[in-house]
Structures are given as C-alpha cells and as structure tokens.
Amino acid sequence: KHHVRSRVFYAKMVLLRLQKRLAASVLKCGKRKIWLDPNETTEISGANSRKSVHRLIKNGLIIQKPQVVHSRSRALRHAEARRKGRHTGYGKRKGTANARMPVKIIWIRRQRVLRRLLRKYREAKKIDRHLYRELYMKSKGNVFKNKRVLMEFIHKRKEESSRAKLLNDQAEARRKRVKEARLRKAAPKAQKPAAAPAVESKEKK
C-alpha cells in the first residue's frame, strides 16, 4: 500500500526543472531566484521553449525573486568606531607593526610632503635654486622629520642670510664713508702745493 501511495504522489507532482532552467537563462539570474506560480503548474509545464517561457514571464506566472538584503549597517558602524580608534588594541592586531603600516610608506609620504613644500617655495621665489637644492638633499638625508621642522629651518636660514646681508651693507657703507673722509682730508693738502708757487711769483715782483 505504501509503495502505491508514493507512486500516486509522484504521478501528481509535476517536474518543472526545465522551465526553471530556461527562465533563469532568460532572466539572466540563478535558478534559486526563479519563482514559479504553484497554482499554474500545468500551464508552466507546457512551456518547453524560451519563447513560451518569455510569454509566461510577461504574464507574471514566472517571476524573478528580489535580491536578498545584506545589511551593511553593522559593518559601517564598526568601521566608524575603528576610525575613532576603537577595536584596535593588541588583541585585534594580526600582523607586525611594519606589516600594518610599512616604514617605507611612511618615508615616501614624508618625502613627498617635504618636496612639495620646497617646490612651492621655489615657485613663489621664497627660496632660490641653490637653497632649494641644498634643502632637497638634506630632506633626502633624513635631516627634517616633518614639515614644521623644515619651515623653521628655512626661516632661520633666511634670517641669517638677511642679517649677513645687512652687516655686509653696513660694512660697505662704513668703508665708503671712511674713503670719502680720507678723500676730503687729502683734497686741501693737494691744493696747498699748487697755491705756493703763485705766492713766490708775487714776492719776486
């Protein structure tokens, strides 16, 4: 009796594997995304071509199931917390410090920042090409650990050069004044010998 019942049940059940495969191909999705109307199994089972399956899709007997929602809210919340510094303790770290943030990457970023600043200063005529080359090589030699140190060095160097220029100008002005004074002193002496022969000629007369 049991076997007879099972045979009857299988006889009643309609296999729609072909229709599901064709519908998935037509709708360009997976077979698990295809919904076949259970009340219209006889009509669906008669569809054995893509054209007939297309017609059933148009009539609404075969439908593509909507995309299952995979919420990102928890992931976004966690990422925001990590940006604040949460969940980054020793227990959450997998790689070494150098693997997580390589020393080379830090060096590249630092060099780019310093070189960008030097280029900007050179284009703005704040430093000349000679000072630019000197500071460029110093940056490459790891003299400046950040932008602030480089800027302080540039300001200090400019102050020193302006002070040296001022002292040089003052010395030059002093030399000029001394030279002018010496010439003024020498002028009367040069005039006296010229005046002496004229006096002698008067006495002879």
C-alpha positions in Angstrom: 0.0 0.0 0.0 2.8 2.4 0.9 4.5 1.9 -2.4 1.3 2.5 -4.3 0.6 5.8 -2.4 4.1 7.1 -3.2 3.7 6.2 -6.9 0.4 8.2 -7.0 2.1 11.2 -5.2 4.9 11.2 -7.8 2.4 10.9 -10.6 0.6 14.0 -9.3 3.8 16.1 -8.8 4.9 17.9 -12.0 8.6 18.4 -12.6 9.4 22.0 -13.7 13.2 21.7 -13.7 13.4 22.5 -17.5 11.2 25.6 -17.1 13.2 26.8 -14.1 16.4 26.5 -16.1 15.1 28.2 -19.1 13.6 31.0 -17.0 16.9 31.5 -15.2 18.7 31.7 -18.6 16.1 34.2 -20.0 16.2 36.4 -16.8 20.0 36.1 -16.5 19.9 35.0 -12.9 20.4 31.8 -10.8 17.7 29.1 -10.6 17.2 29.8 -6.9 15.9 33.2 -7.9 13.1 31.9 -10.0 9.6 31.7 -8.6 7.0 29.6 -10.5 3.3 30.1 -9.7 2.2 26.9 -7.9 -1.4 27.3 -9.0 -0.4 27.3 -12.7 1.9 24.3 -12.8 0.0 22.7 -15.7 0.3 25.8 -17.9 4.0 26.2 -16.9 4.8 22.6 -17.6 3.6 23.0 -21.2 6.3 25.7 -21.8 9.3 23.9 -23.3 11.0 26.7 -25.2 12.5 30.1 -24.4 9.7 31.9 -26.3 7.0 30.3 -24.3 8.9 30.9 -21.0 9.2 34.5 -22.1 5.5 34.7 -22.5 4.9 33.2 -19.0 7.3 35.8 -17.6 5.3 38.6 -19.3 2.0 37.2 -17.9 3.5 37.1 -14.4 3.4 33.3 -13.9 7.2 33.2 -13.6 8.9 35.9 -11.5 12.5 36.7 -10.6 12.7 36.9 -6.8 14.1 40.2 -5.3 17.7 40.4 -4.1 18.2 39.3 -0.5 19.1 42.3 1.6 22.6 42.0 3.1 22.7 44.9 5.6 25.9 46.9 5.9 24.7 48.9 8.9 26.7 46.9 11.4 29.8 46.9 9.3 29.6 50.7 8.8 29.0 51.2 12.5 32.1 49.1 13.3 34.2 50.9 10.7 33.2 54.3 12.1 34.2 53.1 15.6 37.6 51.9 14.3 38.1 55.4 12.8 37.7 56.8 16.3 40.3 54.3 17.5 38.1 51.6 19.0 38.8 47.9 18.4 42.4 48.4 17.6 44.1 47.1 20.7 46.8 44.3 20.9 44.1 41.6 20.7 42.8 42.9 17.4 46.1 43.1 15.6 47.2 40.3 13.3 50.4 41.5 11.5 53.6 43.2 12.8 53.7 46.9 13.1 55.7 47.1 9.9 53.2 44.9 8.1 50.3 47.1 9.2 52.0 50.4 8.4 55.3 49.9 6.5 58.2 52.2 7.3 58.8 52.6 3.6 55.3 54.0 3.0 55.8 56.5 5.9 59.1 57.6 4.4 57.6 58.0 0.9 54.8 60.2 2.3 57.2 62.3 4.4 59.5 62.9 1.3 56.5 63.8 -0.8 55.3 66.4 1.7 58.7 68.0 2.1 59.5 68.0 -1.6 56.0 69.5 -2.3 56.7 72.3 0.2 60.2 73.0 -1.3 58.8 73.1 -4.8 56.0 75.6 -3.7 58.6 77.8 -2.0 60.9 77.8 -5.1 58.0 78.7 -7.4 56.9 81.5 -5.1 60.5 82.8 -5.1 60.8 82.4 -1.3 64.0 80.4 -1.8 66.5 80.4 -4.7 67.5 77.3 -6.6 70.8 76.9 -4.7 69.0 76.8 -1.3 66.3 74.5 -2.9 69.0 72.0 -3.9 70.6 72.1 -0.5 67.3 71.6 1.4 66.3 68.9 -1.1 69.4 66.9 -0.4 69.1 67.5 3.4 65.5 66.1 3.2 66.7 63.1 1.4 69.4 62.7 4.1 66.7 62.5 6.8 67.5 65.9 8.4 63.9 67.1 8.7 61.4 64.8 10.4 58.4 66.8 9.4 57.2 69.9 7.5 57.3 72.2 10.6 61.0 71.5 11.2 61.8 72.2 7.5 59.8 75.5 7.6 61.6 76.6 10.8 65.0 75.8 9.2 64.1 77.8 6.1 63.0 80.8 8.2 66.2 80.6 10.3 68.4 80.4 7.2 66.6 83.4 5.6 67.0 85.4 8.8 70.7 84.5 8.9 71.2 85.5 5.3 69.3 88.8 5.7 71.4 89.6 8.8 74.6 88.8 7.0 73.5 91.0 4.1 72.6 93.8 6.5 76.0 93.5 8.2 77.7 93.4 4.8 75.8 96.5 3.6 76.7 98.3 6.9 80.4 97.4 6.4 80.3 98.6 2.8 78.7 101.9 3.9 81.3 102.3 6.6 84.1 101.7 4.1 82.6 104.2 1.7 82.3 106.9 4.4 85.9 106.3 5.5 87.1 106.5 1.9 85.1 109.8 1.4 86.5 111.3 4.6 90.0 110.3 3.5 89.5 112.0 0.1 88.1 115.1 1.8 91.2 115.3 4.1 93.5 114.7 1.1 91.9 117.5 -1.0 93.2 120.5 1.0 96.7 119.1 1.0 96.7 118.8 -2.7 95.5 122.4 -3.1 98.3 123.9 -0.8 101.3 123.0 -3.0 99.5 124.4 -6.1 98.9 127.7 -4.2 102.6 128.1 -3.0 104.2 128.9 -6.4 101.7 131.7 -7.0 102.7 133.3 -3.7 106.5 133.1 -4.6 105.9 134.8 -8.0 104.2 137.8 -6.3 107.2 138.2 -3.9 109.7 138.4 -6.8 107.8 141.2 -8.5 
